[in-house]
Each structure stands twice: as structure tokens, then as C-alpha cells.
């Protein structure tokens, strides 16, 4: 059995061929709040610097929501019945993860008691950008305050430093959330706020890819069946796959530019 066949047998994948209008309709249903969805559409319609200059990786303002990635993230969590999520980077994805976990909580809160999970239906985002972290916090707070519901997010700020793992240059967070996730979403950090140098090597260059090593240090704590989803970041996915000690399956979804481990 090849890797893809094995993954499809063990992991449920969201549908791939879907139009923009259908995605937006589904996201509107997920938010279940017309006024909030209007804010989302306003963000979605803005033009980013990278759309003007494809070679520019520096984005001083928040990234516009990537609707296909968001819907697939929501469905990955829902279809595979994840309980605890660790997120590297934060943004609209944090709210989407939170909503997916709340959906699962409504269905399986009684059954989760039989599992050894201390943080059921909680998401733990860590980010090295205070500005973007606060924007994400405010978005979550405003959303749940309006609905009168308790939020399930646990934000953590942490600087990122140039580091090494097995003699190879990489990025390491100074702090990571204290949790044992069964789903890890990697969409951070960017390369422009990484502190320090080693042998004159640093990440403040747009030709250098961001590669974090933190998951390698918690690998043995992860429960069997843990899923790692990465938007792009193929170099980081290869780095993790080649340094893991357990037998992970690595699949690159070329059409959606996603790496699944």
C-alpha cells in the first residue's frame, strides 16, 4: 500500500474541487453570524502586498483570509474528530479551529470523558508577533462575547530564535504551549522577526525558508494518530520528516500546496 492509499484509509480528507461561491457559503454557515461574516468578506476583498509584488514576502498588515485553506482546515479537524490543537502562528485560522472544536464538543463532550485528554476541544496558538497576536485575540474575544459563549483559545506569545537541530540551522520558539495535541497546524512564523545569528546565518532574507524544529522535541509525547497539517512550508515538512524518530507518513498535496504528516 502506498503512502497516499494508507493516509486515505487512516485520515479523512476534505473535498478538493470546490468553487469560491460554495466555499464562502460554507464559511458563512460556519460563522453563523451575518454581521461578522461581512467583516470577514471585507478582509477577504483587500489586496495584499504579495499580490502586487509576488517576490515580496514581507507583509506589514494582517494577511487576508485564504478561504480554501480555512475551509479545509475546518474539515480536517471535524472529519478526523480532533480534540486538542497546537497552532504555530495565528490569524483567521485560530477562529476557524476554535469553531471546529466547538462543533465537535457539542457532539462528543460526553464521550471524551473516556479518553485521557486534559484539554479537550481547546486550541493553543503561539505567535512571535505581538501585533498580530493581539488582533487575533481581539477577533476571538469579540466573536464569542457577542454570542455569549465561552472561548476555547489559549494564546501564548513567544520570541523565535535562530537555532540548530542535529547540526542543521532552524528556528526555535523560546516557549511553546503546555499541551499534548492530536492536531498540529503550522503556518508560522514568518522569517522577518527571528532573533539572533549562528555563524552569520540568520532568517532575515526572503530567499530563506522558515523551518521550525520544536515539534521534534515533543515527538515522543504525541499520541499515535496525531496529524500535522502545513500550508506550504514543504522545506519544513521535509526537515521534520527526515528528523523524526517515529515512522511518520508524509504526503504532499500538490494541488492544495499542503503537507500532511
URCORLIN-V826723 format. One record per residue. N is the residue number from 0. RES is the residue in three letters. SS is DSSP state (hx for helix, st for strand, lp for the rest). PHI is phi in degrees with one decimal (NA if undefined). PSI is psi in whole degrees, -180 to 180 (* if undefined). Layout:
n->N res->RES ss->SS phi->PHI psi->PSI
n->N res->RES ss->SS phi->PHI psi->PSI
//
This chain:
n->0 res->UNK ss->lp phi->NA psi->127
n->1 res->UNK ss->lp phi->-76.6 psi->169
n->2 res->UNK ss->hx phi->-57.8 psi->-44
n->3 res->UNK ss->hx phi->-65.7 psi->-42
n->4 res->UNK ss->hx phi->-62.4 psi->-41
n->5 res->UNK ss->hx phi->-63.6 psi->-45
n->6 res->UNK ss->hx phi->-62.6 psi->-44
n->7 res->UNK ss->hx phi->-65.0 psi->-28
n->8 res->UNK ss->hx phi->-74.8 psi->-37
n->9 res->UNK ss->hx phi->-94.1 psi->-30
n->10 res->UNK ss->lp phi->-123.6 psi->135
n->11 res->UNK ss->lp phi->-86.2 psi->130
n->12 res->UNK ss->lp phi->-103.8 psi->139
n->13 res->UNK ss->lp phi->-66.1 psi->159
n->14 res->UNK ss->lp phi->-65.6 psi->150
n->15 res->UNK ss->lp phi->-99.6 psi->-46
n->16 res->UNK ss->lp phi->-86.9 psi->103
n->17 res->UNK ss->lp phi->-151.3 psi->139
n->18 res->UNK ss->lp phi->-83.0 psi->163
n->19 res->UNK ss->hx phi->-59.2 psi->-43
n->20 res->UNK ss->hx phi->-63.7 psi->-39
n->21 res->UNK ss->hx phi->-67.3 psi->-41
n->22 res->UNK ss->hx phi->-60.4 psi->-48
n->23 res->UNK ss->hx phi->-63.0 psi->-38
n->24 res->UNK ss->hx phi->-63.7 psi->-42
n->25 res->UNK ss->hx phi->-67.8 psi->-40
n->26 res->UNK ss->hx phi->-65.4 psi->-37
n->27 res->UNK ss->hx phi->-61.2 psi->-41
n->28 res->UNK ss->hx phi->-66.8 psi->-37
n->29 res->UNK ss->hx phi->-65.3 psi->-46
n->30 res->UNK ss->hx phi->-66.7 psi->-39
n->31 res->UNK ss->lp phi->53.6 psi->41
n->32 res->UNK ss->lp phi->-157.0 psi->106
n->33 res->UNK ss->hx phi->-62.1 psi->-44
n->34 res->UNK ss->hx phi->-66.5 psi->-39
n->35 res->UNK ss->hx phi->-69.6 psi->-35
n->36 res->UNK ss->hx phi->-66.5 psi->-31
n->37 res->UNK ss->hx phi->-65.1 psi->-38
n->38 res->UNK ss->hx phi->-63.3 psi->-42
n->39 res->UNK ss->hx phi->-60.7 psi->-45
n->40 res->UNK ss->hx phi->-64.1 psi->-36
n->41 res->UNK ss->hx phi->-63.8 psi->-43
n->42 res->UNK ss->hx phi->-65.1 psi->-39
n->43 res->UNK ss->hx phi->-66.5 psi->-29
n->44 res->UNK ss->lp phi->-84.7 psi->-9
n->45 res->UNK ss->lp phi->-75.0 psi->159
n->46 res->UNK ss->lp phi->-100.2 psi->131
n->47 res->UNK ss->lp phi->-96.3 psi->161
n->48 res->UNK ss->hx phi->-60.3 psi->-37
n->49 res->UNK ss->hx phi->-70.5 psi->-19
n->50 res->UNK ss->hx phi->-76.3 psi->-29
n->51 res->UNK ss->hx phi->-79.2 psi->-44
n->52 res->UNK ss->lp phi->-128.1 psi->98
n->53 res->UNK ss->lp phi->-59.9 psi->-21
n->54 res->UNK ss->lp phi->-84.9 psi->-6
n->55 res->UNK ss->lp phi->-90.9 psi->123
n->56 res->UNK ss->lp phi->-100.7 psi->-11
n->57 res->UNK ss->lp phi->-84.1 psi->119
n->58 res->UNK ss->lp phi->-122.2 psi->108
n->59 res->UNK ss->lp phi->-79.1 psi->-23
n->60 res->UNK ss->lp phi->-104.5 psi->170
n->61 res->UNK ss->lp phi->-62.2 psi->145
n->62 res->UNK ss->lp phi->-70.0 psi->144
n->63 res->UNK ss->lp phi->-69.9 psi->150
n->64 res->UNK ss->lp phi->-64.1 psi->134
n->65 res->UNK ss->lp phi->-94.5 psi->99
n->66 res->UNK ss->hx phi->-63.8 psi->-39
n->67 res->UNK ss->hx phi->-67.0 psi->-42
n->68 res->UNK ss->hx phi->-63.2 psi->-40
n->69 res->UNK ss->hx phi->-64.6 psi->-44
n->70 res->UNK ss->hx phi->-66.2 psi->-41
n->71 res->UNK ss->hx phi->-65.3 psi->-38
n->72 res->UNK ss->hx phi->-61.5 psi->-47
n->73 res->UNK ss->hx phi->-58.2 psi->-46
n->74 res->UNK ss->hx phi->-73.8 psi->-33
n->75 res->UNK ss->hx phi->-57.3 psi->-47
n->76 res->UNK ss->hx phi->-67.8 psi->-42
n->77 res->UNK ss->hx phi->-69.2 psi->-50
n->78 res->UNK ss->hx phi->-63.8 psi->-35
n->79 res->UNK ss->lp phi->-96.6 psi->6
n->80 res->UNK ss->lp phi->51.2 psi->56
n->81 res->UNK ss->lp phi->-76.1 psi->152
n->82 res->UNK ss->lp phi->-111.5 psi->-37
n->83 res->UNK ss->st phi->-138.9 psi->129
n->84 res->UNK ss->st phi->-119.7 psi->131
n->85 res->UNK ss->st phi->-105.5 psi->126
n->86 res->UNK ss->st phi->-121.1 psi->123
n->87 res->UNK ss->st phi->-95.5 psi->113
n->88 res->UNK ss->lp phi->96.0 psi->160
n->89 res->UNK ss->lp phi->-146.8 psi->158
n->90 res->UNK ss->lp phi->169.8 psi->-148
n->91 res->UNK ss->hx phi->-60.2 psi->-27
n->92 res->UNK ss->hx phi->-59.1 psi->-35
n->93 res->UNK ss->hx phi->-63.3 psi->-43
n->94 res->UNK ss->hx phi->-66.4 psi->-41
n->95 res->UNK ss->hx phi->-61.7 psi->-44
n->96 res->UNK ss->hx phi->-61.4 psi->-45
n->97 res->UNK ss->hx phi->-58.4 psi->-44
n->98 res->UNK ss->hx phi->-67.8 psi->-38
n->99 res->UNK ss->hx phi->-63.8 psi->-43
n->100 res->UNK ss->hx phi->-66.6 psi->-37
n->101 res->UNK ss->hx phi->-65.7 psi->-37
n->102 res->UNK ss->hx phi->-61.4 psi->-44
n->103 res->UNK ss->hx phi->-66.7 psi->-36
n->104 res->UNK ss->hx phi->-60.6 psi->-41
n->105 res->UNK ss->hx phi->-62.9 psi->-32
n->106 res->UNK ss->hx phi->-88.8 psi->-34
n->107 res->UNK ss->hx phi->-127.2 psi->16
n->108 res->UNK ss->lp phi->-59.9 psi->-34
n->109 res->UNK ss->lp phi->-75.9 psi->-35
n->110 res->UNK ss->hx phi->-75.3 psi->-27
n->111 res->UNK ss->hx phi->-65.6 psi->-20
n->112 res->UNK ss->hx phi->-62.3 psi->-23
n->113 res->UNK ss->hx phi->-84.7 psi->-5
n->114 res->UNK ss->lp phi->-104.2 psi->154
n->115 res->UNK ss->lp phi->-86.2 psi->75
n->116 res->UNK ss->lp phi->-130.5 psi->111
n->117 res->UNK ss->lp phi->-82.5 psi->-18
n->118 res->UNK ss->lp phi->-126.5 psi->60
n->119 res->UNK ss->lp phi->-66.9 psi->134
n->120 res->UNK ss->lp phi->60.1 psi->38
n->121 res->UNK ss->st phi->-118.7 psi->148
n->122 res->UNK ss->st phi->-118.2 psi->138
n->123 res->UNK ss->st phi->-121.0 psi->92
n->124 res->UNK ss->st phi->-87.0 psi->139
n->125 res->UNK ss->st phi->-125.8 psi->137
n->126 res->UNK ss->st phi->-144.7 psi->149
n->127 res->UNK ss->lp phi->-102.3 psi->10
n->128 res->UNK ss->lp phi->-117.5 psi->106
n->129 res->UNK ss->hx phi->-60.0 psi->-39
n->130 res->UNK ss->hx phi->-61.9 psi->-50
n->131 res->UNK ss->hx phi->-71.5 psi->-32
n->132 res->UNK ss->hx phi->-62.8 psi->-42
n->133 res->UNK ss->hx phi->-67.1 psi->-39
n->134 res->UNK ss->hx phi->-61.1 psi->-43
n->135 res->UNK ss->hx phi->-66.3 psi->-41
n->136 res->UNK ss->hx phi->-58.5 psi->-49
n->137 res->UNK ss->hx phi->-61.9 psi->-40
n->138 res->UNK ss->hx phi->-61.2 psi->-47
n->139 res->UNK ss->hx phi->-63.2 psi->-47
n->140 res->UNK ss->hx phi->-60.9 psi->-45
n->141 res->UNK ss->hx phi->-64.9 psi->-39
n->142 res->UNK ss->hx phi->-63.8 psi->-49
n->143 res->UNK ss->hx phi->-78.5 psi->-28
n->144 res->UNK ss->hx phi->-63.8 psi->-42
n->145 res->UNK ss->hx phi->-64.3 psi->-37
n->146 res->UNK ss->hx phi->-85.2 psi->-10
n->147 res->UNK ss->lp phi->68.9 psi->31
n->148 res->UNK ss->lp phi->-114.4 psi->157
n->149 res->UNK ss->lp phi->-81.3 psi->131
n->150 res->UNK ss->lp phi->-78.9 psi->155
n->151 res->UNK ss->lp phi->-120.6 psi->33
n->152 res->UNK ss->st phi->-110.2 psi->143
n->153 res->UNK ss->lp phi->-131.2 psi->88
n->154 res->UNK ss->lp phi->-77.4 psi->147
n->155 res->UNK ss->st phi->-141.8 psi->130
n->156 res->UNK ss->st phi->-93.0 psi->138
n->157 res->UNK ss->lp phi->-151.5 psi->134
n->158 res->UNK ss->lp phi->-67.8 psi->158
n->159 res->UNK ss->st phi->-119.0 psi->140
n->160 res->UNK ss->st phi->-126.3 psi->153
n->161 res->UNK ss->st phi->-65.7 psi->133
n->162 res->UNK ss->st phi->-142.9 psi->-170
n->163 res->UNK ss->st phi->-145.2 psi->152
n->164 res->UNK ss->st phi->-140.2 psi->123
n->165 res->UNK ss->lp phi->52.6 psi->38
n->166 res->UNK ss->lp phi->79.9 psi->6
n->167 res->UNK ss->st phi->-111.2 psi->137
n->168 res->UNK ss->st phi->-64.2 psi->142
n->169 res->UNK ss->st phi->-162.1 psi->-175
n->170 res->UNK ss->st phi->-113.5 psi->141
n->171 res->UNK ss->st phi->-134.5 psi->133
n->172 res->UNK ss->st phi->-74.4 psi->142
n->173 res->UNK ss->lp phi->-67.8 psi->-34
n->174 res->UNK ss->lp phi->-137.8 psi->145
n->175 res->UNK ss->lp phi->-129.3 psi->154
n->176 res->UNK ss->lp phi->-59.9 psi->146
n->177 res->UNK ss->lp phi->-87.2 psi->95
n->178 res->UNK ss->lp phi->-160.6 psi->167
n->179 res->UNK ss->lp phi->-122.9 psi->91
n->180 res->UNK ss->lp phi->-77.9 psi->156
n->181 res->UNK ss->lp phi->-110.4 psi->5
n->182 res->UNK ss->st phi->-147.3 psi->128
n->183 res->UNK ss->st phi->-122.7 psi->125
n->184 res->UNK ss->st phi->-111.7 psi->123
n->185 res->UNK ss->st phi->-114.0 psi->111
n->186 res->UNK ss->lp phi->-142.6 psi->34
n->187 res->UNK ss->lp phi->-169.1 psi->166
n->188 res->UNK ss->lp phi->-87.2 psi->175
n->189 res->UNK ss->lp phi->-80.9 psi->-177
n->190 res->UNK ss->lp phi->-100.7 psi->3
n->191 res->UNK ss->lp phi->-100.3 psi->4
n->192 res->UNK ss->lp phi->-135.3 psi->37
n->193 res->UNK ss->st phi->-96.4 psi->125
n->194 res->UNK ss->st phi->-89.7 psi->147
n->195 res->UNK ss->lp phi->89.9 psi->171
n->196 res->UNK ss->lp phi->-141.5 psi->151
n->197 res->UNK ss->st phi->-131.7 psi->120
n->198 res->UNK ss->lp phi->54.0 psi->37
n->199 res->UNK ss->lp phi->73.7 psi->2
n->200 res->UNK ss->st phi->-87.4 psi->133
n->201 res->UNK ss->lp phi->-145.8 psi->177
n->202 res->UNK ss->lp phi->-105.6 psi->10
n->203 res->UNK ss->lp phi->-83.8 psi->49
n->204 res->UNK ss->lp phi->-144.0 psi->128
n->205 res->UNK ss->lp phi->-69.1 psi->-11
n->206 res->UNK ss->lp phi->-88.5 psi->-5
n->207 res->UNK ss->lp phi->-97.5 psi->131
n->208 res->UNK ss->lp phi->-85.1 psi->145
n->209 res->UNK ss->lp phi->-75.2 psi->127
n->210 res->UNK ss->lp phi->-134.4 psi->112
n->211 res->UNK ss->st phi->-99.0 psi->151
n->212 res->UNK ss->lp phi->-115.2 psi->-1
n->213 res->UNK ss->hx phi->-58.0 psi->-36
n->214 res->UNK ss->hx phi->-65.7 psi->-30
n->215 res->UNK ss->hx phi->-62.1 psi->-30
n->216 res->UNK ss->hx phi->-81.4 psi->-15
n->217 res->UNK ss->lp phi->-113.6 psi->9
n->218 res->UNK ss->hx phi->-53.6 psi->-45
n->219 res->UNK ss->hx phi->-71.3 psi->-12
n->220 res->UNK ss->hx phi->-87.7 psi->-17
n->221 res->UNK ss->lp phi->-72.7 psi->137
n->222 res->UNK ss->lp phi->-76.9 psi->151
n->223 res->UNK ss->lp phi->-56.6 psi->139
n->224 res->UNK ss->lp phi->96.0 psi->-2
n->225 res->UNK ss->lp phi->-59.7 psi->138
n->226 res->UNK ss->st phi->-112.5 psi->135
n->227 res->UNK ss->st phi->-114.2 psi->126
n->228 res->UNK ss->st phi->-118.2 psi->130
n->229 res->UNK ss->st phi->-130.2 psi->128
n->230 res->UNK ss->st phi->-82.3 psi->109
n->231 res->UNK ss->lp phi->66.5 psi->-132
n->232 res->UNK ss->lp phi->49.2 psi->43
n->233 res->UNK ss->hx phi->-64.2 psi->-36
n->234 res->UNK ss->hx phi->-60.9 psi->-40
n->235 res->UNK ss->hx phi->-68.2 psi->-39
n->236 res->UNK ss->hx phi->-63.2 psi->-41
n->237 res->UNK ss->hx phi->-65.9 psi->-40
n->238 res->UNK ss->hx phi->-60.2 psi->-46
n->239 res->UNK ss->hx phi->-64.2 psi->-48
n->240 res->UNK ss->hx phi->-59.1 psi->-39
n->241 res->UNK ss->hx phi->-80.0 psi->-14
n->242 res->UNK ss->hx phi->-111.7 psi->-8
n->243 res->UNK ss->lp phi->-62.4 psi->149
n->244 res->UNK ss->lp phi->-97.4 psi->-25
n->245 res->UNK ss->lp phi->-85.8 psi->172
n->246 res->UNK ss->lp phi->-90.4 psi->95
n->247 res->UNK ss->lp phi->-97.8 psi->148
n->248 res->UNK ss->lp phi->-96.9 psi->130
n->249 res->UNK ss->lp phi->-116.1 psi->121
n->250 res->UNK ss->st phi->-123.8 psi->128
n->251 res->UNK ss->st phi->-99.5 psi->115
n->252 res->UNK ss->st phi->-87.0 psi->93
n->253 res->UNK ss->lp phi->-63.2 psi->-39
n->254 res->UNK ss->lp phi->-62.7 psi->-40
n->255 res->UNK ss->lp phi->-101.3 psi->2
n->256 res->UNK ss->lp phi->50.2 psi->53
n->257 res->UNK ss->st phi->-129.3 psi->144
n->258 res->UNK ss->st phi->-108.8 psi->130
n->259 res->UNK ss->st phi->-121.4 psi->126
n->260 res->UNK ss->lp phi->-119.8 psi->*
//
